[in-house]
Amino acid sequence: MKTRYALLLSLSLATAAHADETAELWTAKCKSCHGTDGRAQTPLGKKEAIVDMSQPAWQAAQTDADIREFIAEGSSRNRKMKAYKDKLTPQQIDSLVAYIRTLKKG
C-alpha cells in the first residue's frame, strides 16, 4: 500500500512539475504576443491582429498537428511568428500544444 501511495505521489509531483515548466515556457516564449490567456490582448497582439486562441471556433478549426506546425515552423500569416523548431525540443512543443488546448473558453 505504501509503495502505491509513493508511486502516485511521485507521479502527481512529476505532472505538476511538468505543468509548471510548460507555464514557464509559455511565459518566456509566447505570453508577450498571445497573452496569459491566449486571447492576444497584448499591445503586440493587438498591433499584429493575432488570433484569439481561446475561441472555440479557432480551437475546433486547428488540429494538434496544425498548432505544432505553427510553433515549429512559424506562421505564414504573420511573419513575426518565428519558427521554434531549433529553439524548443519536440517535447516542449507538444507541451505547448497541450497548454494551448487548455485555453479554450467554455
Gaussian input, Z-matrix of N, CA and C with variables (Angstrom, degrees):
# hf/3-21g

backbone

0 1
 N
 C     1     B1
 C     2     B2     1     A1
 N     3     B3     2     A2     1     D1
 C     4     B4     3     A3     2     D2
 C     5     B5     4     A4     3     D3
 N     6     B6     5     A5     4     D4
 C     7     B7     6     A6     5     D5
 C     8     B8     7     A7     6     D6
 N     9     B9     8     A8     7     D7
 C    10    B10     9     A9     8     D8
 C    11    B11    10    A10     9     D9
 N    12    B12    11    A11    10    D10
 C    13    B13    12    A12    11    D11
 C    14    B14    13    A13    12    D12
 N    15    B15    14    A14    13    D13
 C    16    B16    15    A15    14    D14
 C    17    B17    16    A16    15    D15
 N    18    B18    17    A17    16    D16
 C    19    B19    18    A18    17    D17
 C    20    B20    19    A19    18    D18
 N    21    B21    20    A20    19    D19
 C    22    B22    21    A21    20    D20
 C    23    B23    22    A22    21    D21
 N    24    B24    23    A23    22    D22
 C    25    B25    24    A24    23    D23
 C    26    B26    25    A25    24    D24
 N    27    B27    26    A26    25    D25
 C    28    B28    27    A27    26    D26
 C    29    B29    28    A28    27    D27
 N    30    B30    29    A29    28    D28
 C    31    B31    30    A30    29    D29
 C    32    B32    31    A31    30    D30
 N    33    B33    32    A32    31    D31
 C    34    B34    33    A33    32    D32
 C    35    B35    34    A34    33    D33
 N    36    B36    35    A35    34    D34
 C    37    B37    36    A36    35    D35
 C    38    B38    37    A37    36    D36
 N    39    B39    38    A38    37    D37
 C    40    B40    39    A39    38    D38
 C    41    B41    40    A40    39    D39
 N    42    B42    41    A41    40    D40
 C    43    B43    42    A42    41    D41
 C    44    B44    43    A43    42    D42
 N    45    B45    44    A44    43    D43
 C    46    B46    45    A45    44    D44
 C    47    B47    46    A46    45    D45
 N    48    B48    47    A47    46    D46
 C    49    B49    48    A48    47    D47
 C    50    B50    49    A49    48    D48
 N    51    B51    50    A50    49    D49
 C    52    B52    51    A51    50    D50
 C    53    B53    52    A52    51    D51
 N    54    B54    53    A53    52    D52
 C    55    B55    54    A54    53    D53
 C    56    B56    55    A55    54    D54
 N    57    B57    56    A56    55    D55
 C    58    B58    57    A57    56    D56
 C    59    B59    58    A58    57    D57
 N    60    B60    59    A59    58    D58
 C    61    B61    60    A60    59    D59
 C    62    B62    61    A61    60    D60
 N    63    B63    62    A62    61    D61
 C    64    B64    63    A63    62    D62
 C    65    B65    64    A64    63    D63
 N    66    B66    65    A65    64    D64
 C    67    B67    66    A66    65    D65
 C    68    B68    67    A67    66    D66
 N    69    B69    68    A68    67    D67
 C    70    B70    69    A69    68    D68
 C    71    B71    70    A70    69    D69
 N    72    B72    71    A71    70    D70
 C    73    B73    72    A72    71    D71
 C    74    B74    73    A73    72    D72
 N    75    B75    74    A74    73    D73
 C    76    B76    75    A75    74    D74
 C    77    B77    76    A76    75    D75
 N    78    B78    77    A77    76    D76
 C    79    B79    78    A78    77    D77
 C    80    B80    79    A79    78    D78
 N    81    B81    80    A80    79    D79
 C    82    B82    81    A81    80    D80
 C    83    B83    82    A82    81    D81
 N    84    B84    83    A83    82    D82
 C    85    B85    84    A84    83    D83
 C    86    B86    85    A85    84    D84
 N    87    B87    86    A86    85    D85
 C    88    B88    87    A87    86    D86
 C    89    B89    88    A88    87    D87
 N    90    B90    89    A89    88    D88
 C    91    B91    90    A90    89    D89
 C    92    B92    91    A91    90    D90
 N    93    B93    92    A92    91    D91
 C    94    B94    93    A93    92    D92
 C    95    B95    94    A94    93    D93
 N    96    B96    95    A95    94    D94
 C    97    B97    96    A96    95    D95
 C    98    B98    97    A97    96    D96
 N    99    B99    98    A98    97    D97
 C   100   B100    99    A99    98    D98
 C   101   B101   100   A100    99    D99
 N   102   B102   101   A101   100   D100
 C   103   B103   102   A102   101   D101
 C   104   B104   103   A103   102   D102
 N   105   B105   104   A104   103   D103
 C   106   B106   105   A105   104   D104
 C   107   B107   106   A106   105   D105
 N   108   B108   107   A107   106   D106
 C   109   B109   108   A108   107   D107
 C   110   B110   109   A109   108   D108
 N   111   B111   110   A110   109   D109
 C   112   B112   111   A111   110   D110
 C   113   B113   112   A112   111   D111
 N   114   B114   113   A113   112   D112
 C   115   B115   114   A114   113   D113
 C   116   B116   115   A115   114   D114
 N   117   B117   116   A116   115   D115
 C   118   B118   117   A117   116   D116
 C   119   B119   118   A118   117   D117
 N   120   B120   119   A119   118   D118
 C   121   B121   120   A120   119   D119
 C   122   B122   121   A121   120   D120
 N   123   B123   122   A122   121   D121
 C   124   B124   123   A123   122   D122
 C   125   B125   124   A124   123   D123
 N   126   B126   125   A125   124   D124
 C   127   B127   126   A126   125   D125
 C   128   B128   127   A127   126   D126
 N   129   B129   128   A128   127   D127
 C   130   B130   129   A129   128   D128
 C   131   B131   130   A130   129   D129
 N   132   B132   131   A131   130   D130
 C   133   B133   132   A132   131   D131
 C   134   B134   133   A133   132   D132
 N   135   B135   134   A134   133   D133
 C   136   B136   135   A135   134   D134
 C   137   B137   136   A136   135   D135
 N   138   B138   137   A137   136   D136
 C   139   B139   138   A138   137   D137
 C   140   B140   139   A139   138   D138
 N   141   B141   140   A140   139   D139
 C   142   B142   141   A141   140   D140
 C   143   B143   142   A142   141   D141
 N   144   B144   143   A143   142   D142
 C   145   B145   144   A144   143   D143
 C   146   B146   145   A145   144   D144
 N   147   B147   146   A146   145   D145
 C   148   B148   147   A147   146   D146
 C   149   B149   148   A148   147   D147
 N   150   B150   149   A149   148   D148
 C   151   B151   150   A150   149   D149
 C   152   B152   151   A151   150   D150
 N   153   B153   152   A152   151   D151
 C   154   B154   153   A153   152   D152
 C   155   B155   154   A154   153   D153
 N   156   B156   155   A155   154   D154
 C   157   B157   156   A156   155   D155
 C   158   B158   157   A157   156   D156
 N   159   B159   158   A158   157   D157
 C   160   B160   159   A159   158   D158
 C   161   B161   160   A160   159   D159
 N   162   B162   161   A161   160   D160
 C   163   B163   162   A162   161   D161
 C   164   B164   163   A163   162   D162
 N   165   B165   164   A164   163   D163
 C   166   B166   165   A165   164   D164
 C   167   B167   166   A166   165   D165
 N   168   B168   167   A167   166   D166
 C   169   B169   168   A168   167   D167
 C   170   B170   169   A169   168   D168
 N   171   B171   170   A170   169   D169
 C   172   B172   171   A171   170   D170
 C   173   B173   172   A172   171   D171
 N   174   B174   173   A173   172   D172
 C   175   B175   174   A174   173   D173
 C   176   B176   175   A175   174   D174
 N   177   B177   176   A176   175   D175
 C   178   B178   177   A177   176   D176
 C   179   B179   178   A178   177   D177
 N   180   B180   179   A179   178   D178
 C   181   B181   180   A180   179   D179
 C   182   B182   181   A181   180   D180
 N   183   B183   182   A182   181   D181
 C   184   B184   183   A183   182   D182
 C   185   B185   184   A184   183   D183
 N   186   B186   185   A185   184   D184
 C   187   B187   186   A186   185   D185
 C   188   B188   187   A187   186   D186
 N   189   B189   188   A188   187   D187
 C   190   B190   189   A189   188   D188
 C   191   B191   190   A190   189   D189
 N   192   B192   191   A191   190   D190
 C   193   B193   192   A192   191   D191
 C   194   B194   193   A193   192   D192
 N   195   B195   194   A194   193   D193
 C   196   B196   195   A195   194   D194
 C   197   B197   196   A196   195   D195
 N   198   B198   197   A197   196   D196
 C   199   B199   198   A198   197   D197
 C   200   B200   199   A199   198   D198
 N   201   B201   200   A200   199   D199
 C   202   B202   201   A201   200   D200
 C   203   B203   202   A202   201   D201
 N   204   B204   203   A203   202   D202
 C   205   B205   204   A204   203   D203
 C   206   B206   205   A205   204   D204
 N   207   B207   206   A206   205   D205
 C   208   B208   207   A207   206   D206
 C   209   B209   208   A208   207   D207
 N   210   B210   209   A209   208   D208
 C   211   B211   210   A210   209   D209
 C   212   B212   211   A211   210   D210
 N   213   B213   212   A212   211   D211
 C   214   B214   213   A213   212   D212
 C   215   B215   214   A214   213   D213
 N   216   B216   215   A215   214   D214
 C   217   B217   216   A216   215   D215
 C   218   B218   217   A217   216   D216
 N   219   B219   218   A218   217   D217
 C   220   B220   219   A219   218   D218
 C   221   B221   220   A220   219   D219
 N   222   B222   221   A221   220   D220
 C   223   B223   222   A222   221   D221
 C   224   B224   223   A223   222   D222
 N   225   B225   224   A224   223   D223
 C   226   B226   225   A225   224   D224
 C   227   B227   226   A226   225   D225
 N   228   B228   227   A227   226   D226
 C   229   B229   228   A228   227   D227
 C   230   B230   229   A229   228   D228
 N   231   B231   230   A230   229   D229
 C   232   B232   231   A231   230   D230
 C   233   B233   232   A232   231   D231
 N   234   B234   233   A233   232   D232
 C   235   B235   234   A234   233   D233
 C   236   B236   235   A235   234   D234
 N   237   B237   236   A236   235   D235
 C   238   B238   237   A237   236   D236
 C   239   B239   238   A238   237   D237
 N   240   B240   239   A239   238   D238
 C   241   B241   240   A240   239   D239
 C   242   B242   241   A241   240   D240
 N   243   B243   242   A242   241   D241
 C   244   B244   243   A243   242   D242
 C   245   B245   244   A244   243   D243
 N   246   B246   245   A245   244   D244
 C   247   B247   246   A246   245   D245
 C   248   B248   247   A247   246   D246
 N   249   B249   248   A248   247   D247
 C   250   B250   249   A249   248   D248
 C   251   B251   250   A250   249   D249
 N   252   B252   251   A251   250   D250
 C   253   B253   252   A252   251   D251
 C   254   B254   253   A253   252   D252
 N   255   B255   254   A254   253   D253
 C   256   B256   255   A255   254   D254
 C   257   B257   256   A256   255   D255
 N   258   B258   257   A257   256   D256
 C   259   B259   258   A258   257   D257
 C   260   B260   259   A259   258   D258
 N   261   B261   260   A260   259   D259
 C   262   B262   261   A261   260   D260
 C   263   B263   262   A262   261   D261
 N   264   B264   263   A263   262   D262
 C   265   B265   264   A264   263   D263
 C   266   B266   265   A265   264   D264
 N   267   B267   266   A266   265   D265
 C   268   B268   267   A267   266   D266
 C   269   B269   268   A268   267   D267
 N   270   B270   269   A269   268   D268
 C   271   B271   270   A270   269   D269
 C   272   B272   271   A271   270   D270
 N   273   B273   272   A272   271   D271
 C   274   B274   273   A273   272   D272
 C   275   B275   274   A274   273   D273
 N   276   B276   275   A275   274   D274
 C   277   B277   276   A276   275   D275
 C   278   B278   277   A277   276   D276
 N   279   B279   278   A278   277   D277
 C   280   B280   279   A279   278   D278
 C   281   B281   280   A280   279   D279
 N   282   B282   281   A281   280   D280
 C   283   B283   282   A282   281   D281
 C   284   B284   283   A283   282   D282
 N   285   B285   284   A284   283   D283
 C   286   B286   285   A285   284   D284
 C   287   B287   286   A286   285   D285
 N   288   B288   287   A287   286   D286
 C   289   B289   288   A288   287   D287
 C   290   B290   289   A289   288   D288
 N   291   B291   290   A290   289   D289
 C   292   B292   291   A291   290   D290
 C   293   B293   292   A292   291   D291
 N   294   B294   293   A293   292   D292
 C   295   B295   294   A294   293   D293
 C   296   B296   295   A295   294   D294
 N   297   B297   296   A296   295   D295
 C   298   B298   297   A297   296   D296
 C   299   B299   298   A298   297   D297
 N   300   B300   299   A299   298   D298
 C   301   B301   300   A300   299   D299
 C   302   B302   301   A301   300   D300
 N   303   B303   302   A302   301   D301
 C   304   B304   303   A303   302   D302
 C   305   B305   304   A304   303   D303
 N   306   B306   305   A305   304   D304
 C   307   B307   306   A306   305   D305
 C   308   B308   307   A307   306   D306
 N   309   B309   308   A308   307   D307
 C   310   B310   309   A309   308   D308
 C   311   B311   310   A310   309   D309
 N   312   B312   311   A311   310   D310
 C   313   B313   312   A312   311   D311
 C   314   B314   313   A313   312   D312
 N   315   B315   314   A314   313   D313
 C   316   B316   315   A315   314   D314
 C   317   B317   316   A316   315   D315

   B1=1.4513
   B2=1.5333
   B3=1.3275
   B4=1.4589
   B5=1.5263
   B6=1.3275
   B7=1.4620
   B8=1.5247
   B9=1.3312
   B10=1.4662
   B11=1.5209
   B12=1.3266
   B13=1.4597
   B14=1.5205
   B15=1.3047
   B16=1.4618
   B17=1.5258
   B18=1.3265
   B19=1.4553
   B20=1.5234
   B21=1.3247
   B22=1.4672
   B23=1.5177
   B24=1.3099
   B25=1.4495
   B26=1.5274
   B27=1.3220
   B28=1.4628
   B29=1.5222
   B30=1.3297
   B31=1.4656
   B32=1.5204
   B33=1.3033
   B34=1.4629
   B35=1.5226
   B36=1.3075
   B37=1.4603
   B38=1.5220
   B39=1.3305
   B40=1.4635
   B41=1.5204
   B42=1.3294
   B43=1.4601
   B44=1.5233
   B45=1.3110
   B46=1.4668
   B47=1.5232
   B48=1.3134
   B49=1.4663
   B50=1.5236
   B51=1.3310
   B52=1.4643
   B53=1.5250
   B54=1.3263
   B55=1.4672
   B56=1.5208
   B57=1.3167
   B58=1.4690
   B59=1.5310
   B60=1.3296
   B61=1.4624
   B62=1.5297
   B63=1.3259
   B64=1.4620
   B65=1.5230
   B66=1.3123
   B67=1.4682
   B68=1.5352
   B69=1.3180
   B70=1.4676
   B71=1.5280
   B72=1.3184
   B73=1.4607
   B74=1.5277
   B75=1.3354
   B76=1.4678
   B77=1.5315
   B78=1.3093
   B79=1.4637
   B80=1.5287
   B81=1.3161
   B82=1.4597
   B83=1.5216
   B84=1.3236
   B85=1.4607
   B86=1.5311
   B87=1.3119
   B88=1.4670
   B89=1.5310
   B90=1.3056
   B91=1.4613
   B92=1.5274
   B93=1.3184
   B94=1.4685
   B95=1.5290
   B96=1.3027
   B97=1.4730
   B98=1.5252
   B99=1.3317
   B100=1.4617
   B101=1.5234
   B102=1.3150
   B103=1.4532
   B104=1.5133
   B105=1.3005
   B106=1.4568
   B107=1.5176
   B108=1.3340
   B109=1.4591
   B110=1.5320
   B111=1.3333
   B112=1.4563
   B113=1.5106
   B114=1.3269
   B115=1.4663
   B116=1.5233
   B117=1.3143
   B118=1.4679
   B119=1.5225
   B120=1.3209
   B121=1.4641
   B122=1.5259
   B123=1.3105
   B124=1.4586
   B125=1.5289
   B126=1.3212
   B127=1.4725
   B128=1.5334
   B129=1.3258
   B130=1.4627
   B131=1.5313
   B132=1.3148
   B133=1.4656
   B134=1.5139
   B135=1.3269
   B136=1.4666
   B137=1.5201
   B138=1.3214
   B139=1.4609
   B140=1.5246
   B141=1.3146
   B142=1.4607
   B143=1.5323
   B144=1.3275
   B145=1.4734
   B146=1.5334
   B147=1.3271
   B148=1.4645
   B149=1.5199
   B150=1.3023
   B151=1.4578
   B152=1.5339
   B153=1.3216
   B154=1.4628
   B155=1.5308
   B156=1.3264
   B157=1.4625
   B158=1.5213
   B159=1.3215
   B160=1.4628
   B161=1.5322
   B162=1.3211
   B163=1.4641
   B164=1.5308
   B165=1.3307
   B166=1.4639
   B167=1.5329
   B168=1.3228
   B169=1.4673
   B170=1.5276
   B171=1.3339
   B172=1.4627
   B173=1.5218
   B174=1.3236
   B175=1.4626
   B176=1.5287
   B177=1.3359
   B178=1.4704
   B179=1.5274
   B180=1.3113
   B181=1.4680
   B182=1.5285
   B183=1.3213
   B184=1.4686
   B185=1.5181
   B186=1.3175
   B187=1.4587
   B188=1.5262
   B189=1.3101
   B190=1.4626
   B191=1.5289
   B192=1.3279
   B193=1.4686
   B194=1.5289
   B195=1.3429
   B196=1.4735
   B197=1.5234
   B198=1.3077
   B199=1.4649
   B200=1.5230
   B201=1.3204
   B202=1.4620
   B203=1.5348
   B204=1.3299
   B205=1.4641
   B206=1.5284
   B207=1.3447
   B208=1.4737
   B209=1.5238
   B210=1.3298
   B211=1.4655
   B212=1.5241
   B213=1.3101
   B214=1.4642
   B215=1.5245
   B216=1.3266
   B217=1.4638
   B218=1.5234
   B219=1.3293
   B220=1.4572
   B221=1.5253
   B222=1.3048
   B223=1.4623
   B224=1.5239
   B225=1.3106
   B226=1.4658
   B227=1.5268
   B228=1.3211
   B229=1.4625
   B230=1.5270
   B231=1.3239
   B232=1.4596
   B233=1.5237
   B234=1.3002
   B235=1.4630
   B236=1.5371
   B237=1.3218
   B238=1.4702
   B239=1.5324
   B240=1.3401
   B241=1.4632
   B242=1.5199
   B243=1.3089
   B244=1.4667
   B245=1.5305
   B246=1.2982
   B247=1.4660
   B248=1.5292
   B249=1.3195
   B250=1.4605
   B251=1.5237
   B252=1.3392
   B253=1.4650
   B254=1.5237
   B255=1.3175
   B256=1.4551
   B257=1.5285
   B258=1.3267
   B259=1.4649
   B260=1.5225
   B261=1.3362
   B262=1.4603
   B263=1.5235
   B264=1.3032
   B265=1.4594
   B266=1.5361
   B267=1.3339
   B268=1.4693
   B269=1.5359
   B270=1.3274
   B271=1.4620
   B272=1.5346
   B273=1.3223
   B274=1.4659
   B275=1.5256
   B276=1.3194
   B277=1.4653
   B278=1.5190
   B279=1.3206
   B280=1.4652
   B281=1.5256
   B282=1.3281
   B283=1.4660
   B284=1.5302
   B285=1.3388
   B286=1.4667
   B287=1.5281
   B288=1.3203
   B289=1.4647
   B290=1.5279
   B291=1.3165
   B292=1.4727
   B293=1.5256
   B294=1.3170
   B295=1.4714
   B296=1.5255
   B297=1.3216
   B298=1.4637
   B299=1.5260
   B300=1.3089
   B301=1.4685
   B302=1.5254
   B303=1.3098
   B304=1.4731
   B305=1.5223
   B306=1.3278
   B307=1.4531
   B308=1.5113
   B309=1.3193
   B310=1.4589
   B311=1.5314
   B312=1.3290
   B313=1.4702
   B314=1.5150
   B315=1.3484
   B316=1.4668
   B317=1.4699
   A1=110.63
   A2=116.87
   A3=120.59
   A4=110.90
   A5=116.74
   A6=120.75
   A7=109.94
   A8=117.57
   A9=120.89
   A10=111.21
   A11=115.24
   A12=119.53
   A13=110.97
   A14=116.82
   A15=120.98
   A16=110.72
   A17=116.93
   A18=121.04
   A19=110.64
   A20=117.25
   A21=121.08
   A22=111.15
   A23=117.36
   A24=121.40
   A25=110.95
   A26=116.52
   A27=119.04
   A28=111.21
   A29=118.47
   A30=121.20
   A31=111.24
   A32=116.89
   A33=120.86
   A34=110.63
   A35=116.59
   A36=120.42
   A37=110.90
   A38=117.61
   A39=120.87
   A40=110.44
   A41=116.98
   A42=121.07
   A43=110.60
   A44=117.27
   A45=121.07
   A46=110.98
   A47=116.53
   A48=119.94
   A49=110.31
   A50=116.92
   A51=121.10
   A52=110.21
   A53=117.22
   A54=121.11
   A55=110.76
   A56=116.83
   A57=120.75
   A58=110.99
   A59=116.38
   A60=120.34
   A61=110.94
   A62=116.81
   A63=120.92
   A64=110.37
   A65=117.62
   A66=120.48
   A67=110.25
   A68=117.13
   A69=120.86
   A70=110.75
   A71=116.71
   A72=121.67
   A73=110.35
   A74=116.45
   A75=121.33
   A76=109.69
   A77=116.53
   A78=121.21
   A79=110.90
   A80=117.00
   A81=121.02
   A82=113.28
   A83=117.87
   A84=120.40
   A85=114.95
   A86=118.74
   A87=120.65
   A88=115.19
   A89=116.46
   A90=122.13
   A91=113.78
   A92=118.35
   A93=119.29
   A94=111.89
   A95=117.82
   A96=121.06
   A97=111.81
   A98=116.41
   A99=121.19
   A100=113.81
   A101=117.81
   A102=121.11
   A103=112.34
   A104=115.62
   A105=121.84
   A106=111.69
   A107=115.60
   A108=121.66
   A109=114.53
   A110=117.89
   A111=121.28
   A112=115.18
   A113=116.74
   A114=120.55
   A115=112.72
   A116=118.66
   A117=124.76
   A118=112.63
   A119=116.21
   A120=120.80
   A121=110.58
   A122=115.91
   A123=123.12
   A124=107.29
   A125=118.47
   A126=118.54
   A127=112.78
   A128=116.63
   A129=119.49
   A130=111.51
   A131=116.30
   A132=119.78
   A133=112.20
   A134=116.44
   A135=121.05
   A136=110.82
   A137=117.16
   A138=121.35
   A139=111.20
   A140=116.70
   A141=121.87
   A142=112.89
   A143=117.76
   A144=122.46
   A145=110.91
   A146=115.03
   A147=121.00
   A148=108.90
   A149=114.59
   A150=121.79
   A151=111.38
   A152=115.41
   A153=123.36
   A154=107.90
   A155=116.05
   A156=120.87
   A157=113.56
   A158=117.43
   A159=119.34
   A160=112.16
   A161=116.86
   A162=120.59
   A163=110.58
   A164=116.96
   A165=119.52
   A166=112.89
   A167=118.10
   A168=120.34
   A169=110.78
   A170=117.08
   A171=119.78
   A172=110.10
   A173=116.27
   A174=120.96
   A175=111.09
   A176=116.59
   A177=120.44
   A178=111.93
   A179=116.53
   A180=120.94
   A181=113.01
   A182=117.28
   A183=121.55
   A184=110.21
   A185=116.32
   A186=119.74
   A187=108.54
   A188=116.00
   A189=119.21
   A190=109.91
   A191=116.51
   A192=120.23
   A193=111.21
   A194=117.04
   A195=120.36
   A196=110.47
   A197=116.41
   A198=121.24
   A199=109.63
   A200=115.93
   A201=120.76
   A202=109.90
   A203=116.74
   A204=120.65
   A205=111.48
   A206=117.53
   A207=120.21
   A208=110.36
   A209=115.78
   A210=119.40
   A211=110.39
   A212=116.74
   A213=120.82
   A214=112.86
   A215=116.58
   A216=120.85
   A217=114.63
   A218=117.05
   A219=119.82
   A220=109.87
   A221=116.06
   A222=121.03
   A223=110.40
   A224=115.65
   A225=119.39
   A226=110.16
   A227=116.99
   A228=122.33
   A229=111.81
   A230=115.79
   A231=121.22
   A232=108.49
   A233=116.82
   A234=122.60
   A235=113.29
   A236=117.55
   A237=119.25
   A238=111.27
   A239=116.33
   A240=120.35
   A241=107.09
   A242=114.69
   A243=121.61
   A244=111.41
   A245=114.89
   A246=121.59
   A247=110.05
   A248=115.57
   A249=121.64
   A250=112.48
   A251=117.40
   A252=119.82
   A253=112.92
   A254=117.43
   A255=120.48
   A256=113.15
   A257=116.08
   A258=120.59
   A259=113.13
   A260=115.79
   A261=121.02
   A262=109.97
   A263=115.63
   A264=119.69
   A265=108.83
   A266=117.17
   A267=119.01
   A268=112.06
   A269=117.03
   A270=120.65
   A271=111.21
   A272=117.20
   A273=120.06
   A274=110.81
   A275=116.47
   A276=119.84
   A277=109.89
   A278=117.58
   A279=120.90
   A280=111.43
   A281=116.71
   A282=119.75
   A283=110.29
   A284=117.46
   A285=120.08
   A286=111.22
   A287=117.24
   A288=119.87
   A289=109.50
   A290=116.41
   A291=120.08
   A292=110.90
   A293=117.28
   A294=121.41
   A295=110.37
   A296=116.75
   A297=120.78
   A298=110.30
   A299=117.10
   A300=120.15
   A301=112.00
   A302=118.48
   A303=120.47
   A304=112.13
   A305=117.82
   A306=121.59
   A307=112.85
   A308=118.07
   A309=122.87
   A310=111.58
   A311=114.76
   A312=120.50
   A313=109.36
   A314=114.29
   A315=120.03
   A316=111.22
   D1=-43.96
   D2=179.65
   D3=-62.97
   D4=-35.69
   D5=-179.32
   D6=-65.77
   D7=-42.95
   D8=178.19
   D9=-62.80
   D10=-43.13
   D11=178.94
   D12=-61.82
   D13=-43.80
   D14=179.47
   D15=-63.64
   D16=-40.24
   D17=178.51
   D18=-64.50
   D19=-46.57
   D20=178.29
   D21=-61.55
   D22=-41.89
   D23=179.27
   D24=-63.67
   D25=-44.44
   D26=-179.60
   D27=-66.62
   D28=-37.70
   D29=176.36
   D30=-65.35
   D31=-40.39
   D32=178.41
   D33=-63.74
   D34=-43.32
   D35=179.20
   D36=-66.11
   D37=-38.60
   D38=178.67
   D39=-65.40
   D40=-41.37
   D41=178.57
   D42=-64.64
   D43=-43.25
   D44=178.35
   D45=-63.82
   D46=-40.74
   D47=179.09
   D48=-65.08
   D49=-40.29
   D50=178.17
   D51=-63.55
   D52=-42.66
   D53=178.11
   D54=-62.37
   D55=-41.29
   D56=177.86
   D57=-63.50
   D58=-41.86
   D59=178.90
   D60=-62.83
   D61=-40.55
   D62=179.66
   D63=-67.27
   D64=-41.82
   D65=177.64
   D66=-62.54
   D67=-39.66
   D68=177.06
   D69=-65.55
   D70=-39.42
   D71=177.70
   D72=-63.56
   D73=-44.66
   D74=176.70
   D75=-57.87
   D76=-47.05
   D77=-179.44
   D78=-60.57
   D79=-42.64
   D80=-176.76
   D81=-73.62
   D82=-36.96
   D83=-170.56
   D84=-109.96
   D85=-23.95
   D86=-168.18
   D87=-121.43
   D88=-31.10
   D89=-171.12
   D90=-59.57
   D91=-35.76
   D92=-175.16
   D93=-62.20
   D94=-29.41
   D95=178.03
   D96=-101.36
   D97=-46.52
   D98=-172.64
   D99=-90.14
   D100=-10.64
   D101=-179.90
   D102=77.32
   D103=171.78
   D104=-179.80
   D105=-63.65
   D106=-35.66
   D107=-172.81
   D108=-104.22
   D109=4.66
   D110=179.28
   D111=80.13
   D112=4.11
   D113=-176.95
   D114=-83.19
   D115=-9.88
   D116=178.30
   D117=61.93
   D118=33.13
   D119=177.95
   D120=-91.77
   D121=41.35
   D122=175.24
   D123=-101.43
   D124=163.16
   D125=177.39
   D126=-53.35
   D127=-45.74
   D128=179.80
   D129=-70.75
   D130=-38.14
   D131=177.78
   D132=-60.63
   D133=-41.88
   D134=177.83
   D135=-69.10
   D136=-44.17
   D137=-178.78
   D138=-60.39
   D139=-41.26
   D140=-177.13
   D141=-90.32
   D142=1.48
   D143=-178.60
   D144=52.43
   D145=48.51
   D146=179.78
   D147=-73.46
   D148=139.35
   D149=-176.55
   D150=-65.28
   D151=147.64
   D152=175.50
   D153=-82.66
   D154=104.76
   D155=-177.17
   D156=-75.12
   D157=-5.22
   D158=178.40
   D159=-87.52
   D160=-9.54
   D161=-179.16
   D162=-68.08
   D163=129.84
   D164=178.86
   D165=-55.89
   D166=-36.61
   D167=179.88
   D168=-64.42
   D169=-41.34
   D170=178.34
   D171=-66.56
   D172=-44.99
   D173=179.47
   D174=-58.53
   D175=-40.81
   D176=-179.03
   D177=-71.42
   D178=-32.13
   D179=-176.02
   D180=-78.57
   D181=-20.15
   D182=-176.44
   D183=-104.64
   D184=128.10
   D185=171.79
   D186=-82.22
   D187=165.55
   D188=174.90
   D189=-59.79
   D190=-37.82
   D191=178.34
   D192=-62.95
   D193=-38.34
   D194=177.09
   D195=-61.48
   D196=-47.46
   D197=-178.10
   D198=-64.42
   D199=-43.67
   D200=178.47
   D201=-58.18
   D202=-42.05
   D203=-179.90
   D204=-66.55
   D205=-41.17
   D206=177.30
   D207=-58.09
   D208=-43.76
   D209=-178.89
   D210=-68.41
   D211=-47.10
   D212=-175.56
   D213=-70.65
   D214=-43.10
   D215=-171.41
   D216=-103.89
   D217=-11.06
   D218=-174.74
   D219=88.52
   D220=-179.10
   D221=-176.45
   D222=-112.21
   D223=132.82
   D224=174.18
   D225=-77.60
   D226=-20.69
   D227=178.90
   D228=-74.84
   D229=-35.75
   D230=-178.80
   D231=-136.93
   D232=105.81
   D233=-175.95
   D234=-63.82
   D235=-15.17
   D236=178.36
   D237=-74.77
   D238=-17.89
   D239=173.98
   D240=-81.20
   D241=96.37
   D242=-176.05
   D243=-79.93
   D244=160.17
   D245=176.67
   D246=-71.94
   D247=139.06
   D248=178.49
   D249=-112.29
   D250=7.62
   D251=-176.14
   D252=-60.85
   D253=-27.74
   D254=179.12
   D255=-95.20
   D256=-2.88
   D257=-177.78
   D258=-111.70
   D259=-22.92
   D260=-178.35
   D261=-123.10
   D262=149.94
   D263=175.56
   D264=-77.90
   D265=160.88
   D266=175.07
   D267=-56.80
   D268=-35.98
   D269=178.68
   D270=-66.04
   D271=-38.94
   D272=177.31
   D273=-66.23
   D274=-40.45
   D275=177.80
   D276=-63.58
   D277=-44.50
   D278=177.65
   D279=-60.22
   D280=-39.44
   D281=-179.97
   D282=-66.84
   D283=-34.88
   D284=176.65
   D285=-68.97
   D286=-37.01
   D287=175.73
   D288=-59.76
   D289=-47.69
   D290=178.71
   D291=-62.00
   D292=-39.47
   D293=178.83
   D294=-63.16
   D295=-44.15
   D296=179.30
   D297=-60.01
   D298=-36.99
   D299=177.78
   D300=-63.35
   D301=-25.48
   D302=179.18
   D303=-78.15
   D304=-10.61
   D305=-176.70
   D306=-82.41
   D307=-6.66
   D308=-176.13
   D309=-59.89
   D310=128.91
   D311=176.37
   D312=-69.64
   D313=148.00
   D314=174.19
   D315=69.46

